Amino acid sequence: MPHEEDSMKREFDSNGRTIYRFSHSVCQGGTVYIHKVTGGSIQNKGELKDVLKTIALEFKLIDTTIKVYDTLFFLFFFIPKSLTPQVLIDAIQRDISPFATWDEEYFYTGTYDLQEKQVREDLLKWGFDYEKG
Protein backbone atom coordinates (compact mmCIF):
# COMPACT_ATOMS: atom_id res chain seq x y z
CA MET A 1 0.00 0.00 0.00
CA PRO A 2 1.57 3.36 -0.96
CA HIS A 3 2.37 5.79 1.81
CA GLU A 4 0.84 9.25 1.92
CA GLU A 5 4.17 10.92 1.21
CA ASP A 6 4.66 8.71 -1.89
CA SER A 7 1.77 10.53 -3.58
CA MET A 8 2.82 13.94 -2.26
CA LYS A 9 4.24 16.60 -4.54
CA ARG A 10 6.15 19.66 -3.36
CA GLU A 11 5.52 22.90 -5.17
CA PHE A 12 6.13 26.52 -4.28
CA ASP A 13 3.70 29.41 -4.19
CA SER A 14 4.42 32.89 -5.55
CA ASN A 15 6.15 33.81 -2.25
CA GLY A 16 8.46 30.77 -2.42
CA ARG A 17 6.58 28.98 0.37
CA THR A 18 6.31 25.18 0.14
CA ILE A 19 3.00 23.69 -0.94
CA TYR A 20 2.39 20.03 -0.12
CA ARG A 21 -0.03 18.50 -2.63
CA PHE A 22 -1.59 15.18 -1.74
CA SER A 23 -4.27 13.30 -3.65
CA HIS A 24 -6.78 14.42 -1.01
CA SER A 25 -5.55 17.84 0.14
CA VAL A 26 -3.19 20.77 -0.27
CA CYS A 27 -1.25 22.07 2.74
CA GLN A 28 1.37 24.65 3.68
CA GLY A 29 3.52 25.32 6.71
CA GLY A 30 4.63 22.75 9.22
CA THR A 31 4.99 22.02 12.89
CA VAL A 32 7.69 22.47 15.47
CA TYR A 33 8.04 20.50 18.70
CA ILE A 34 10.24 22.22 21.30
CA HIS A 35 11.21 20.73 24.65
CA LYS A 36 13.59 22.08 27.28
CA VAL A 37 15.29 20.56 30.29
CA THR A 38 14.77 21.55 33.90
CA GLY A 39 18.18 22.15 35.41
CA GLY A 40 21.33 20.68 33.92
CA SER A 41 21.78 20.03 30.26
CA ILE A 42 21.07 17.41 27.62
CA GLN A 43 23.31 14.39 27.96
CA ASN A 44 24.76 13.08 24.69
CA LYS A 45 23.23 15.47 22.17
CA GLY A 46 24.37 13.28 19.26
CA GLU A 47 22.45 10.25 20.52
CA LEU A 48 19.37 12.37 21.18
CA LYS A 49 19.52 13.62 17.60
CA ASP A 50 19.75 10.00 16.39
CA VAL A 51 16.70 9.06 18.48
CA LEU A 52 14.75 11.97 17.00
CA LYS A 53 15.81 10.92 13.48
CA THR A 54 14.53 7.41 14.20
CA ILE A 55 11.19 8.82 15.38
CA ALA A 56 10.97 10.94 12.22
CA LEU A 57 11.51 7.84 10.07
CA GLU A 58 9.16 5.67 12.11
CA PHE A 59 6.31 8.18 11.87
CA LYS A 60 7.12 9.21 8.28
CA LEU A 61 7.53 12.88 9.15
CA ILE A 62 8.17 15.04 6.09
CA ASP A 63 10.86 17.73 5.67
CA THR A 64 12.34 17.17 9.13
CA THR A 65 14.97 19.44 10.68
CA ILE A 66 16.41 18.59 14.11
CA LYS A 67 18.38 21.10 16.16
CA VAL A 68 19.71 20.07 19.58
CA TYR A 69 21.22 22.68 21.90
CA ASP A 70 22.56 22.38 25.46
CA THR A 71 19.21 22.76 27.22
CA LEU A 72 16.52 22.21 24.57
CA PHE A 73 15.81 20.85 21.13
CA PHE A 74 13.68 21.79 18.14
CA LEU A 75 12.05 19.24 15.85
CA PHE A 76 10.60 20.88 12.72
CA PHE A 77 8.44 18.71 10.44
CA PHE A 78 5.33 18.27 8.35
CA ILE A 79 3.06 15.68 9.95
CA PRO A 80 1.25 13.16 7.77
CA LYS A 81 -2.52 13.62 7.99
CA SER A 82 -2.88 9.97 9.02
CA LEU A 83 -0.86 10.55 12.21
CA THR A 84 -2.48 11.74 15.43
CA PRO A 85 -0.24 14.42 16.95
CA GLN A 86 -0.61 13.02 20.48
CA VAL A 87 0.74 9.63 19.35
CA LEU A 88 3.83 11.39 18.02
CA ILE A 89 4.21 13.54 21.16
CA ASP A 90 3.93 10.48 23.42
CA ALA A 91 6.61 8.66 21.43
CA ILE A 92 8.96 11.65 21.53
CA GLN A 93 8.54 12.08 25.27
CA ARG A 94 9.04 8.38 25.92
CA ASP A 95 12.19 8.14 23.81
CA ILE A 96 13.90 11.35 24.98
CA SER A 97 13.56 10.58 28.70
CA PRO A 98 17.08 9.07 29.14
CA PHE A 99 18.81 12.24 27.91
CA ALA A 100 17.75 14.79 30.54
CA THR A 101 15.21 15.79 33.12
CA TRP A 102 12.62 17.35 30.86
CA ASP A 103 10.25 20.17 31.71
CA GLU A 104 6.63 19.04 31.98
CA GLU A 105 5.68 21.69 29.44
CA TYR A 106 6.64 21.53 25.80
CA PHE A 107 5.67 23.49 22.70
CA TYR A 108 3.90 21.98 19.72
CA THR A 109 2.91 24.67 17.28
CA GLY A 110 2.66 25.58 13.63
CA THR A 111 5.43 27.14 11.56
CA TYR A 112 5.24 29.27 8.43
CA ASP A 113 7.48 27.06 6.28
CA LEU A 114 9.99 24.21 6.70
CA GLN A 115 12.61 25.36 4.22
CA GLU A 116 16.04 25.93 5.75
CA LYS A 117 15.81 29.70 5.28
CA GLN A 118 12.61 29.90 7.35
CA VAL A 119 13.90 27.48 10.02
CA ARG A 120 17.01 29.67 10.32
CA GLU A 121 14.81 32.76 10.74
CA ASP A 122 12.62 31.06 13.36
CA LEU A 123 15.64 29.93 15.39
CA LEU A 124 17.22 33.38 15.17
CA LYS A 125 13.96 34.97 16.31
CA TRP A 126 14.02 32.63 19.35
CA GLY A 127 17.69 33.44 20.08
CA PHE A 128 19.41 30.36 18.61
CA ASP A 129 22.10 29.93 15.98
CA TYR A 130 21.15 27.38 13.30
CA GLU A 131 24.78 26.28 12.94
CA LYS A 132 25.22 25.49 16.63
CA GLY A 133 22.27 23.13 16.96
N, C-alpha and C positions, 0 to 999 in steps of 0.2 A: 504494500500500500504506500503510495507516495506521501512524503511528509509535506506539511504546509509550506515550508520554506523552499521545497523543490519547485513549486508552482509560483513562487514569488518572483516579481521582477522589480528591480530598483530603477527608478527614474528620478529626475530632478525637476523641480518647479522653476518658475522664472526667477526666483530669488536664490536658486542653487540648493534649496532644501530637499532632502531625500524624500521621495514618495515610494512607499511600499505598496505594490499592486499584487493582490492575491486574486484568485478566481472569484472570491466572494466579497471582497472589500478593498478599499484603498485607505491607507493610513499614513500619517506623518509623525515625526517626533520620536520619542523613546521614553525610557524610564531610567532612573538612577536609584540605586540602593546604597545608602551611606550608613556606616556603623562605626562608632567610636568606642574606645576602651575607657574604663573607669580606673584611673590610677595606673601607673606603669606604662608599658608600651607593648606593641605587638611582637611576639616571639616568632622568629623565623619567618620574615616577610615573604621570602621566596617560596616556601612551602605553602603559605596561605594563598599566594597568588596561584599556585598550581591547583590547590583545592577549588578555588573559584573558577579556574579554567575548566576543571572537571565538571563542576555544576553547570557551567554554561553549555558544555557539550551534552551532558545528560538531559538537560531540559530544552535543548535546541534553541538557545537564545540566539538572536540575530544581531550582527554588528556590535559585538561585545568589546568593551574597553575596560580594563582592570587597572586601577591605580592604588597601590598600597603605600601608605606613609607610616610614620612611627606610631601614631596613636589612632588612626582611622583608615578606612579604605572606601573607595568608590567603585561601584560596579555599574557601568552604563550598558544598556542593552535595549533591544526591541523584543518584547515578549510575544511569543506565538499566541494567537487568539484561543487556542485549545488548552492553554495552561492557566490554571487558577493562580493568581498572584500569591495567595496565602500558602499554597503548596511549595512554591519556590522560596518564599521567605522562611518557612519552617526548615527546609533543607539547608539553606544558607546558615541559619542560626545553629542548627545541629552540627554542621560540619566545621564551622569556624571556632567552636567552643574551646578546642585545645590551645589556641594561639594567644589568648588573652582573657582578661576578665572584661566582658563586654557590657556596655551600658544597656539598661533595659529598653531604652528608647532607641529607635533607629529612624531613618528617613527613607521613604519609598515614594518617589514623586516623578512627575513627568519632566521631560527635557525637550527643548526646542528641536534639536537635531543631534544625531549621533556621529556625524563626521568629525574627524580629528580637530578641525579648526574650531568647531563649536564646543567640543569637550575641553579643549585648551582654554577657551574663553570662560566656560563655566567654572573650571578649576581656579583660574586666575581671579574671577569674581569672588570665589570663596576663600581666597588667600593661599592657594597651593600652586606649585610649579609642576607642570605636566611632566617635565623631564626627571623630576626627583621622585616620582611615584612609581 
